[in-house]
Amino acid sequence: MRTLWQKSSYSGVDAEDCLELAPHEPHIALRESETPDDTLTATPKALAALIRACKTPAGRQRQPTQRPTAHLEMRGG
């Protein structure tokens, strides 16, 4: 089965180095377009927590109830 990768909308039309996502049931696969053989898989919940953490301003601490339970797995060559 062929994986259908979706480029991040922040990458622009002609960008060569961008983040790509693809469904990988029950997870979501992520990869950098410059190194497509290296992928990261995450549950949708873990990916949402990662995105929230990236958007959290530096120095702002999260409350303990916000601590995500994440499953991230690195694969590649």
Secondary structure, DSSP 8 states (H G I E B T S, - for coil): -----EE-GGG-SS-SS-EEEEEETTEEEEEETTEEEEEEEE-HHHHHHHHHHHHS-TT----GGG-----EEEE--
